[in-house]
């Protein structure tokens, strides 16, 4: 592709979208950043991005953003955690983006999905998960985020299979990076970043991807013709345990915190009792066994396809990544 062709980035104010805009501009691309509210523009304009105000739930508001656009990177997703938000933003918002991509004859859409679309509860511990592994059978039991991402991905794949929109689908693991939420529910529970309760599961490997490594995957998918119509896992190959993550990273971010490791079997039993109690009270449980099993299955996510097809590799190791994040935090407080 011609670097001078304009690229539209949705979700441009989020961790991934913001870094994507920055790295595209560094590579000489002309970038239009879609933002919902002007107050969240931040330094996007200072980077040299053109700002377009619009809401993915409102197709009419998006039409000006698509003028003279050649390529689209769709990273916008709901962050409210509600069913309505997920339905309108993640699912219907993706449908709106695809409709506009089709009507404007966009040359390629790079869609950011998630590894949470896989049916991990059905897998065996230690199983290798590639792009052909079965997807989630019960997304409504898995959680709002997984359900919405799976439904949105189905819309994208349908368009790909029907040749309505030239697209590529990326399934990243757990994204971490400067300014992001670096303690995810997969690790356990956080109490105001003062006390961390970590779910201790033997053999569990975190499916991490550093944000800059993911953006490099996005760029590779964007510029290479052979990525069209493909689905790729994007997970860093380093196998990082929860203990290593907490000891070498989270402790550097929050030196005075308390760590409490809770055995998985204990939490599983407590979750089962909690479900029975809440059922008797006719209330929704705080945590279900299905969600717990899904999030704590010890799996290896295989990214060899994007490596062999597009030449992607993780430029930033875990050690380098945490150095960058800690440096960024110190800069914010200096």
Secondary structure, DSSP 8 states (H G I E B T S, - for coil): --TTSEEEEESTTSHHHHHHHHHHHHTT-EEEEEES-GGG-TTHHHHT-EEEE--TT-HHHHGGGGTT--EEEE-----S--HHHIIIIIIIHHHHHHHHHHHTT-SEEEEE--GGGB-GGGS-TT-EE-TTS-B-S-HHHH-HHHHHHHHHHHHHHHHHHTTSS-EEEEEE-EEE-TTS--S-TTTEEEETTTEEEEEE-TT--B-EEEHHHHHHHHHHHHH-GGGTT-EEEE--SS-B-HHHHIIIIIHHHSTT-EEEEEEHHHHHHHHHHHHHHHHHTT---SS-HHHHHHHH---EE--HHHHHHH----SS-HHHHHHHHHHHHHHHH-
